[in-house]
Amino acid sequence: MNSFKKSFLFAGIKIAAFLFMLLPLGISLWIGRCLGWVGYHLLSRKRKVVYANLKAIFASTHSPSQLRIMSREVFINFLQSAVEFLSLPKFKRVGFEKFVDLQGKENIDIALERGKGVILLAIHSGSWELASVVGGVTKGPYHVVANDQSKLPQLDKMLNEYRTIAGAHVITAGVATKEIIRAMKDNEVVSLVLDQGGRTGQTVPFFGKSASMSTGAMRLALKYECAVCPVWIERYGNGKHVLKVSPEMTLTRTGDMEKDIIANIAKAAKHFESLLREHPAEYVWFYKVFKYSNQSKIIILDDGRTGHLRQSQALAYHLRDVLRKKGKWADQNTVALQWRTPWAASLFSFYVFFAQYSDFLKREDCLKFFLTDTSFNDMMRYKADYVISCGSQASGVSFILSQNHLAKSVSILTPGLLSKERFDAVVLPDHDLPKPLRRSRLITTKVSLNLINAAYLKDQSEGLIKHFSHLKGNVRKKFGVLIGGNAKGVDFNETQISQLLDQIKDAALHYNADILLTTSRRTPGNIEQVIAKQLKNFERCPLCLIANQRNVPEAVGGILGLSDLVIVSGESISMVSEAVSSGRRTIVFSPHGPYGDKGRDKYEDFVLKLNERGYLMITSVDDLKSKIAQLLNHKIALKILDDQSNIQSGLEAIA
């Protein structure tokens, strides 16, 4: 801020203070309420911070409209408090007792009898500057610690003068510790705040999460044995307040200073939390209360497509791992997107395009017009720190949620009509990369996101063996076979599948190997019949799963974990991605026919690129046996594909 703006701002505050001194308090407070209403509507950035804080606390009990009303009340209360502070000289002249009902003064007197000094512990709630009136009723000097407004020295001087009018001696931040220690030794009273601990504070439980609190008060109390009395000021209308001084806290003293500080801060935070639950609009929610929390909430939006959900779950796994390395942990919830009608889903894609340019259209309660009541209500129960979506419709919902929650948003695949710049990160596999593309927020992968890693394969293998105990202890070489199903432009052919199975059976007999096969729920019934007929009594096929008859969750992961070599149909990008990511030698056959023909689609292009880079081997069904021989005889060595480091480094930028 340049000097002209500083002078202009200070002049405006001085003029406002002058007017408030002339006007009756009722009119001044009415002006404050009006300014609060205007500020709520104009200051969108601050409005979003307030809403997100309240959402984190009351998501499960309050609707978005209730939270908006509460947010507006926060602005109104804050501006009324500002008016009251600028009217302090008038309060002094008329008498503070006409505006502030002090309750619990005897608790200060009792604490002072110990002769060790008293810390009045407050938070930035209500008209907290009016708490300075306690200075006029204490037996000795009363001190307040004020942050230095170094950018606005004139305002800093004015604020301190007003605090002095209320009967307090101001201790500036630069010499605070030394002055507070002196005051405690002289058995005097000092006011300190607990909240807004910032980067140097201590995180303790607060409204079910963790928030940074200042350590100064508890550190001094434990070291110099001074009393700590919580103070709370509450507005109850017509410019009247009640100032409550609680009895001295019973501090935990085990001898371990650092642990005792944390325990006592947590105790004080719990005390103020109970008060704020009853009067949430009294608090100054304009800063990111949970910025330094070590807890996060990840929301996955499930659009009903299994492949999309698995990719989102895979990304959430990597994000949790990144957060864990930073000393944080994350809770994860999945919300199913259920549209009121197909038309509602289509209309939403256009709606969200316009919403990116309008704060009004971004409100999360607008989603109730598109989603079913169940889906909308489930979603509103959470306040997200990270929102993960896959697919264009889910990405639109992710965008709106992240805007309201001030959450980080990650979109997997192209986010429809929305600009990629609207997301904190966009994850795209190489085969979906548009050109040209700004890459500032882009995380690229060689294959589609998936859950495959060593721990996952081990877990899935053990799960599969629990279903089929005869697989345990089987040490023969194993061929994993993953058969997909019909897709756009793909029709599985009975003759082709019969030929494929003949090749696999011959190779299994030749190499003394077993076949572990699973179909997918997309596999046509006639193809399932061919597979069952070919493998039902084949001695080297200990596992043949027809997914539409028996759906075993661990089928794909377990087969990948147990196999030495994997044969997979190439119409499914997700299935090929999982096979290649497993680290197993992978052969892909095309349900179309030979790879490389003109007019190939994105599925074939995806497989061909991986083949060219040496991550898998492509084949036609009539040449499958020779490809198996080349891999097992080590005539061709495939590369190990690893996308994890690239994904995690990209997520580190937003975690």
C-alpha positions in Angstrom: 0.0 0.0 0.0 1.5 3.4 -1.0 1.7 6.4 1.2 -1.3 8.1 -0.5 -3.6 5.1 0.1 -2.4 4.9 3.7 -3.1 8.5 4.3 -6.5 8.2 2.7 -7.4 5.1 4.8 -6.3 6.8 8.0 -8.2 10.0 7.2 -11.4 7.9 6.5 -11.0 6.2 9.9 -10.5 9.5 11.7 -13.6 11.0 10.0 -15.6 7.9 10.9 -14.5 8.1 14.5 -15.5 11.8 14.6 -18.9 11.1 13.2 -19.5 8.2 15.6 -18.7 10.5 18.5 -21.4 12.9 17.4 -24.1 10.4 16.5 -26.2 8.6 19.0 -24.8 5.1 19.6 -28.0 3.4 18.2 -27.5 5.2 14.9 -23.8 4.5 14.8 -24.5 0.8 15.3 -27.1 0.8 12.6 -24.5 2.3 10.3 -22.1 -0.4 11.4 -24.7 -3.1 10.5 -25.3 -1.5 7.1 -21.5 -1.4 6.5 -21.3 -5.1 7.5 -24.0 -6.0 5.1 -22.3 -4.1 2.3 -18.9 -5.6 3.2 -20.4 -9.1 3.1 -21.6 -8.6 -0.5 -18.5 -6.7 -1.8 -15.6 -8.5 -0.1 -15.9 -11.8 -1.9 -12.5 -13.1 -0.8 -13.1 -12.5 2.9 -16.7 -13.8 2.5 -15.3 -17.1 1.1 -12.9 -17.4 4.0 -15.6 -16.9 6.6 -17.9 -19.4 4.8 -15.2 -22.0 4.5 -14.4 -21.7 8.2 -18.0 -22.1 9.3 -18.5 -24.9 6.8 -15.6 -26.8 8.5 -17.4 -26.6 11.8 -21.1 -26.8 11.0 -21.3 -28.8 7.7 -23.1 -31.7 9.3 -25.7 -29.5 11.2 -26.3 -26.4 9.0 -27.4 -26.0 5.4 -25.5 -23.8 2.9 -28.2 -21.1 3.2 -27.9 -21.1 7.0 -24.1 -20.8 6.8 -24.5 -17.9 4.4 -26.7 -16.1 6.9 -24.3 -16.9 9.7 -21.4 -15.5 7.5 -23.3 -12.3 7.0 -23.8 -12.0 10.7 -20.1 -12.3 11.2 -19.5 -9.3 9.0 -22.3 -7.3 10.7 -21.0 -8.1 14.2 -17.4 -7.2 13.2 -18.4 -3.8 11.9 -20.5 -3.1 15.0 -17.5 -3.9 17.1 -15.4 -1.5 15.0 -17.9 1.2 15.5 -17.9 0.6 19.3 -14.1 0.7 19.4 -14.1 4.1 17.6 -16.7 5.2 20.1 -14.6 4.4 23.2 -14.1 8.0 24.3 -17.9 8.4 24.4 -18.2 5.1 26.4 -15.6 6.6 28.8 -17.5 9.8 29.2 -20.9 8.2 29.7 -19.6 5.3 31.8 -18.6 1.8 30.7 -21.0 0.2 33.1 -23.9 1.5 31.0 -22.7 -0.6 28.1 -20.7 -3.5 29.6 -22.0 -5.8 32.4 -18.9 -7.2 34.1 -19.5 -10.6 35.6 -16.8 -12.4 37.6 -14.7 -9.5 38.8 -14.3 -11.4 42.1 -12.3 -14.1 40.1 -9.7 -11.5 39.3 -9.5 -10.4 42.9 -9.1 -14.0 44.1 -6.4 -14.7 41.6 -4.5 -11.6 42.6 -4.4 -12.7 46.2 -1.9 -15.3 45.2 0.6 -12.5 44.4 1.8 -14.0 41.2 0.0 -11.9 38.7 -3.0 -12.7 36.4 -3.3 -13.4 32.7 -6.8 -12.7 31.3 -7.0 -15.1 28.4 -9.2 -14.1 25.5 -9.9 -14.8 21.8 -10.8 -12.5 19.0 -14.6 -12.8 19.6 -17.3 -10.2 20.1 -16.3 -6.6 20.7 -13.0 -7.8 22.3 -11.5 -4.4 22.5 -14.2 -3.5 25.0 -12.7 -6.1 27.3 -10.2 -3.3 28.1 -12.8 -1.8 30.4 -11.7 -4.4 33.0 -8.7 -2.1 33.5 -10.9 0.4 35.3 -12.0 -2.1 38.0 -8.8 -4.0 38.8 -6.9 -3.3 42.0 -3.7 -2.5 40.1 -2.4 -1.7 36.6 -3.9 -3.5 33.7 -2.0 -4.2 30.5 -2.9 -5.3 27.0 -0.5 -6.6 24.4 -1.1 -5.1 21.0 0.3 -6.2 17.6 2.4 -3.5 15.9 0.6 -2.0 12.9 3.9 -1.2 11.3 2.4 -0.6 7.8 0.0 2.1 9.3 1.9 3.8 12.1 -0.7 6.6 12.4 -3.4 4.0 12.9 -1.3 2.1 15.3 -0.9 5.2 17.5 -4.6 6.0 17.3 -5.6 2.4 18.3 -3.3 2.5 21.3 -4.6 5.8 22.4 -8.1 4.4 22.4 -7.0 1.4 24.4 -5.5 3.7 26.9 -8.7 5.6 27.2 -10.4 2.3 28.3 -7.9 2.1 31.2 -5.3 -0.2 29.8 -1.5 0.2 29.5 -0.4 -0.9 26.1 2.5 -3.3 25.7 3.9 -3.3 22.2 4.8 -6.6 20.6 8.6 -5.8 20.4 9.1 -5.7 24.2 6.1 -7.8 25.2 7.8 -10.7 26.9 10.0 -8.6 29.1 7.1 -6.3 30.1 4.8 -9.1 30.8 7.3 -10.9 33.1 7.8 -7.6 35.0 4.0 -7.2 35.3 3.6 -10.7 36.7 6.4 -10.2 39.2 4.6 -7.0 40.3 1.3 -8.9 40.6 -0.5 -7.0 37.9 -3.0 -8.0 35.2 -2.2 -8.7 31.6 -4.6 -9.5 28.7 -3.4 -12.0 26.1 -5.1 -13.8 23.3 -5.1 -17.6 22.7 -6.1 -17.8 19.1 -4.3 -17.0 15.8 -1.1 -18.7 16.8 0.1 -18.7 13.2 3.2 -20.6 12.0 4.9 -20.5 15.4 1.9 -21.6 17.4 0.9 -25.0 18.7 -1.8 -27.0 17.0 -4.4 -28.4 19.3 -7.9 -29.9 18.8 -10.5 -27.3 17.9 -13.9 -28.0 16.5 -12.9 -31.6 15.6 -9.8 -30.5 13.7 -6.6 -28.9 14.8 -5.8 -25.2 14.8 -2.8 -23.2 15.7 -2.9 -21.4 19.1 -0.5 -19.0 20.8 1.7 -20.6 23.4 2.8 -17.4 25.2 0.1 -17.3 27.9 0.6 -20.9 29.0 4.3 -20.8 28.8 4.4 -17.8 31.1 1.8 -19.2 33.5 3.7 -22.5 33.9 7.1 -20.8 34.3 6.1 -17.9 36.7 3.1 -19.6 38.3 0.7 -16.7 37.4 -3.0 -17.3 37.3 -4.9 -17.7 34.0 -8.5 -16.5 33.9 -10.5 -17.0 30.6 -12.4 -13.9 29.5 -15.4 -13.8 27.2 -17.4 -10.8 25.9 -20.8 -11.3 24.4 -23.2 -9.0 22.6 -26.8 -9.1 23.7 -28.4 -6.1 21.8 -28.9 -2.4 21.9 -25.2 -1.8 22.3 -25.0 -3.8 25.5 -22.5 -6.5 26.3 -21.7 -8.9 29.1 -18.1 -9.5 30.0 -17.5 -12.7 31.8 -14.4 -13.5 33.7 -14.1 -17.2 34.5 -12.4 -18.6 37.6 -8.7 -19.3 37.4 -7.9 -22.4 35.3 -6.5 -25.4 37.0 -3.4 -26.0 35.0 -1.8 -29.4 34.3 1.7 -29.5 35.8 3.5 -32.8 35.2 7.0 -31.3 35.1 7.3 -31.8 31.3 7.0 -28.1 30.2 6.3 -28.7 26.5 3.7 -31.4 27.1 2.1 -29.3 29.8 1.9 -26.3 27.5 0.1 -28.4 24.9 -2.3 -29.9 27.4 -3.3 -26.5 28.9 -3.7 -24.8 25.5 -6.0 -27.7 24.5 -8.0 -27.2 27.7 -8.4 -23.5 27.1 -9.3 -24.1 23.4 -12.0 -26.5 24.5 -13.4 -23.9 26.9 -13.7 -21.2 24.1 -14.9 -23.8 21.6 -18.0 -24.5 23.8 -18.7 -20.8 23.9 -18.3 -20.3 20.2 -20.7 -23.2 19.4 -23.4 -21.2 21.1 -22.3 -17.8 19.5 -20.5 -18.6 16.3 -21.3 -15.3 14.6 -19.4 -13.4 17.4 -16.0 -14.7 16.3 -13.6 -13.1 13.7 -13.6 -15.8 11.1 -11.7 -13.7 8.5 -8.5 -15.6 8.7 -7.9 -19.3 7.8 -8.4 -20.8 11.2 -7.3 -24.3 10.2 -4.4 -23.3 7.9 -1.8 -25.0 10.1 -3.9 -28.0 10.9 -2.3 -31.4 10.5 -5.7 -32.9 9.5 -7.3 -32.8 6.1 -10.5 -34.0 4.5 -10.4 -35.5 1.0 -13.6 -35.8 -0.9 -13.8 -38.1 -3.9 -16.7 -37.5 -6.3 -18.0 -40.7 -7.8 -19.8 -40.2 -11.2 -20.9 -43.9 -11.2 -18.1 -45.1 -13.6 -16.0 -47.7 -12.0 -12.9 -46.8 -14.0 -13.2 -43.1 -12.9 -13.7 -44.1 -9.3 -10.6 -46.3 -9.3 -8.5 -43.5 -10.8 -9.8 -41.1 -8.1 -9.0 -43.6 -5.4 -5.5 -44.0 -6.8 -4.9 -40.3 -6.7 -6.2 -40.0 -3.2 -3.8 -42.7 -2.2 -0.9 -40.7 -3.5 -2.2 -37.5 -1.9 -2.5 -39.2 1.5 1.1 -40.4 1.1 2.3 -36.9 0.2 0.5 -35.5 3.2 1.8 -38.2 5.5 5.4 -37.3 4.6 4.6 -33.7 5.6 3.4 -34.8 9.0 -0.3 -34.6 8.1 -3.1 -37.2 7.9 -6.2 -37.2 5.8 -9.7 -38.6 6.2 -11.3 -39.7 3.0 -14.9 -39.8 1.9 -16.6 -40.7 -1.3 -19.8 -39.0 -2.5 -21.9 -40.5 -5.2 -23.1 -38.1 -7.8 -26.8 -38.9 -8.7 -28.4 -36.6 -11.1 -32.1 -35.8 -10.9 -32.6 -36.6 -14.6 -30.3 -37.1 -17.6 -31.3 -33.7 -18.7 -30.1 -32.2 -15.4 -26.7 -33.8 -15.9 -26.5 -32.3 -19.4 -27.7 -28.9 -18.3 -25.2 -28.8 -15.5 -22.3 -29.0 -17.9 -23.4 -25.7 -19.5 -24.4 -24.2 -16.1 -20.9 -24.7 -14.6 -19.3 -23.1 -17.7 -21.1 -19.8 -16.8 -20.6 -20.4 -13.1 -16.9 -19.9 -13.4 -17.5 -16.3 -14.2 -20.1 -15.6 -11.4 -19.8 -15.8 -7.7 -23.6 -16.1 -7.3 -23.7 -19.2 -9.6 -20.8 -20.8 -7.7 -22.8 -21.2 -4.5 -22.9 -24.8 -3.5 -26.6 -24.9 -2.7 -27.2 -24.4 -6.5 -26.2 -28.1 -6.8 -29.5 -29.1 -5.3 -31.3 -28.2 -8.5 -29.2 -30.8 -10.4 -28.5 -33.6 -7.9 -30.9 -35.9 -6.1 -31.7 -34.9 -2.5 -29.8 -37.9 -1.2 -26.7 -37.0 -3.2 -26.8 -33.3 -2.4 -27.4 -33.9 1.4 -24.5 -36.4 1.5 -22.2 -33.9 -0.1 -23.2 -31.1 2.2 -22.2 -33.1 5.3 -18.5 -32.4 4.6 -16.1 -29.5 4.3 -13.3 -30.6 1.9 -9.7 -29.6 2.0 -9.1 -31.5 -1.3 -11.7 -32.5 -3.9 -10.8 -35.2 -6.4 -12.9 -35.8 -9.5 -12.6 -37.8 -12.7 -14.6 -36.9 -15.8 -16.2 -33.7 -17.0 -19.4 -33.8 -15.0 -17.7 -34.6 -11.7 -15.1 -31.9 -12.4 -17.9 -29.3 -12.6 -19.1 -30.3 -9.1 -15.5 -30.3 -7.9 -15.0 -26.8 -9.1 -18.1 -25.5 -7.2 -17.2 -27.3 -4.0 -13.6 -26.2 -4.0 -14.7 -22.5 -4.6 -17.0 -22.7 -1.5 -14.7 -24.7 0.7 -11.5 -23.0 -0.3 -10.3 -26.5 -1.1 -7.6 -27.6 -3.4 -9.2 -29.3 -6.5 -7.6 -32.0 -8.7 -9.3 -33.0 -11.9 -8.4 -36.3 -13.6 -8.9 -36.2 -17.4 -10.2 -33.2 -19.3 -12.6 -31.2 -17.2 -15.2 -30.6 -19.9 -16.1 -27.0 -20.7 -14.2 -25.7 -17.7 -10.7 -24.2 -18.2 -7.9 -26.4 -16.7 -6.7 -23.2 -15.0 -9.7 -23.4 -12.7 -8.1 -26.4 -10.9 -5.1 -26.6 -8.7 -3.9 -29.6 -10.7 -5.1 -31.6 -13.7 -3.9 -35.2 -14.2 -3.8 -36.3 -17.8 -2.3 -39.4 -19.3 -0.1 -38.9 -22.4 -2.7 -40.2 -24.7 -5.2 -37.4 -23.6 -2.8 -34.5 -23.9 -4.1 -31.7 -26.1 -1.6 -29.6 -28.0 -0.7 -26.8 -27.3 -1.2 -26.9 -23.5 -0.1 -24.7 -20.6 1.6 -27.1 -18.2 1.8 -25.0 -15.0 -0.9 -27.1 -13.3 -0.5 -30.3 -15.2 0.5 -33.7 -13.9 1.2 -36.1 -16.7 1.2 -39.9 -16.6 2.2 -42.6 -19.1 -0.9 -44.6 -18.2 -4.3 -44.0 -16.5 -4.2 -43.6 -12.8 -4.7 -46.8 -10.9 -4.2 -48.3 -7.4 -1.5 -50.7 -8.4 1.7 -50.9 -6.3 3.5 -53.6 -4.4 1.5 -53.3 -1.2 -1.8 -53.3 -3.2 -0.8 -56.4 -5.2 0.3 -58.3 -2.0 -3.0 -57.4 -0.3 -5.1 -58.4 -3.3 -3.2 -61.6 -3.8 -3.8 -62.6 -0.2 -7.5 -61.7 -0.6 -7.8 -63.8 -3.8 -6.2 -66.8 -2.1 -8.7 -66.6 0.8 -11.5 -67.0 -1.8 -9.6 -69.8 -3.6 -7.4 -71.7 -1.1 -6.2 -74.2 -3.7 -4.1 -71.4 -5.2 -2.0 -71.3 -2.0 1.4 -73.0 -2.3 1.1 -73.3 -6.1 4.6 -72.6 -7.2 4.1 -73.1 -11.0 4.6 -70.3 -13.4 1.4 -68.4 -13.9 -0.2 -66.6 -16.9 -2.7 -64.0 -15.9 -5.4 -63.3 -18.5 -7.7 -60.3 -18.3 -10.5 -60.3 -20.8 -12.6 -57.1 -21.3 -15.7 -56.6 -23.3 -17.5 -54.8 -26.1 -16.8 -51.0 -26.3 -17.3 -48.3 -28.9 -16.1 -49.7 -32.2 -15.1 -53.1 -30.5 -17.1 -56.3 -30.8 -15.5 -59.4 -29.4 -15.4 -62.3 -31.8 -15.9 -65.9 -30.7 -13.5 -67.3 -33.3 -10.8 -64.9 -32.2 -11.2 -65.7 -28.5 -11.2 -69.4 -29.2 -7.9 -69.0 -31.1 -6.5 -66.8 -28.3 -7.3 -69.5 -25.7 -5.8 -72.2 -27.8 -2.6 -70.3 -28.0 -2.5 -69.7 -24.2 -3.3 -73.3 -23.4 -0.5 -74.6 -25.7 1.9 -72.1 -24.0 0.8 -73.2 -20.5 1.4 -76.9 -21.4 4.8 -76.1 -23.0 6.1 -74.0 -20.1 4.4 -76.0 -17.3 2.4 -72.9 -16.3 -1.1 -72.3 -14.9 -3.7 -70.0 -16.3 -5.5 -67.5 -14.0 -8.3 -65.8 -16.0 -11.0 -63.3 -15.2 -13.6 -61.6 -17.5 -15.1 -58.2 -16.9 -18.7 -57.3 -16.4 -18.6 -55.9 -19.9 -17.8 -59.3 -21.4 -20.6 -60.5 -23.7 -22.4 -63.7 -22.8 -21.4 -65.6 -25.9 -17.7 -64.9 -25.2 -18.2 -66.0 -21.6 -19.6 -69.3 -22.9 -16.6 -69.8 -25.2 -14.2 -69.2 -22.3 -16.1 -71.5 -19.9 -16.2 -74.3 -22.4 -12.5 -74.0 -23.3 -11.2 -73.8 -19.7 -13.7 -75.6 -17.5 -11.9 -78.9 -17.6 -8.5 -77.7 -18.6 -6.0 -79.1 -16.1 -3.7 -76.0 -16.1 -6.5 -73.5 -15.3 -7.0 -73.4 -11.6 -8.9 -70.1 -11.8 -11.5 -69.1 -14.4 -13.7 -66.3 -13.1 -16.8 -65.2 -15.1 -17.4 -61.8 -13.5 -21.1 -61.6 -14.4 -21.6 -64.9 -12.5 -19.3 -64.3 -9.6 -17.8 -60.9 -9.0 -14.7 -61.2 -6.8 -13.3 -57.8 -5.9 -9.7 -59.0 -5.7 -9.8 -60.7 -9.1 -7.8 -58.3 -11.2 -5.4 -57.2 -8.5 -4.9 -60.7 -7.2 -4.3 -62.2 -10.6 -1.7 -59.4 -11.4 -0.1 -60.1 -8.0 0.2 -63.8 -8.5 1.2 -63.9 -12.2 4.5 -63.9 -13.9 3.2 -62.8 -17.3 -0.1 -61.0 -18.1 -2.2 -61.2 -21.3 -4.8 -58.5 -21.6 -7.3 -57.3 -24.1 -6.5 -53.9 -25.5 -9.9 -52.2 -25.6 -9.7 -51.0 -22.0 -7.2 -48.3 -21.2 -7.7 -48.8 -17.4 -7.1 -52.6 -17.6 -4.0 -52.2 -19.7 -2.8 -49.4 -17.4 -3.2 -51.7 -14.3 -1.4 -54.6 -16.1 1.6 -52.5 -17.1 1.8 -50.7 -13.7 2.0 -54.1 -11.9 5.5 -54.6 -13.2 4.5 -57.9 -14.8 5.6 -58.7 -18.4 2.5 -57.7 -20.3 1.2 -58.7 -23.7 -1.8 -56.9 -25.2 -3.9 -58.3 -28.0 -6.4 -56.2 -30.0 -10.0 -57.3 -30.2 -10.1 -55.5 -33.6 -7.5 -57.5 -35.2 -3.8 -56.6 -35.8 -2.5 -53.3 -34.4 -1.2 -50.5 -36.6 -4.0 -50.4 -39.2 -5.0 -47.0 -40.5 -7.7 -45.1 -38.7 -6.7 -46.4 -35.3 -8.7 -45.0 -32.3 -7.3 -43.6 -29.1 -7.3 -47.0 -27.4 -5.0 -48.5 -30.1 -2.9 -45.3 -30.1 -2.5 -45.6 -26.3 -1.3 -49.3 -26.6 1.0 -48.6 -29.5 2.8 -45.8 -27.7 3.4 -48.0 -24.7 4.7 -50.7 -27.1 7.0 -48.2 -28.9 8.4 -47.1 -25.5 9.1 -50.7 -24.5 6.6 -51.0 -21.6 4.5 -53.8 -23.2 4.3 -56.1 -26.2 1.5 -56.1 -28.7 0.4 -59.1 -30.7 -2.3 -60.6 -32.9 -4.0 -63.7 -31.4 -2.4 -66.0 -34.0 1.1 -64.9 -32.9 0.5 -64.9 -29.1 2.4 -68.1 -28.4 5.6 -66.8 -30.1 5.4 -63.5 -28.1 5.1 -65.5 -24.8 8.2 -67.4 -25.8 10.1 -64.2 -26.6 9.4 -62.9 -23.1 9.9 -66.0 -21.1 13.1 -66.8 -23.0 14.3 -63.3 -22.3 14.8 -62.4 -25.9 12.9 -59.2 -25.3 13.1 -57.2 -22.0 10.3 -54.8 -21.2 10.8 -51.6 -19.2 9.3 -51.1 -15.8 6.7 -48.3 -15.8 6.6 -46.0 -12.8 4.3 -43.0 -12.7 4.3 -42.6 -9.0 7.2 -40.2 -8.6 5.8 -37.9 -11.2 2.3 -37.9 -9.5 3.7 -37.3 -6.0 6.0 -34.5 -7.1 3.0 -32.8 -8.7 0.8 -33.2 -5.6 3.5 -31.9 -3.3 3.0 -28.5 -4.9 -0.6 -28.3 -3.6 -0.4 -30.4 -0.4 
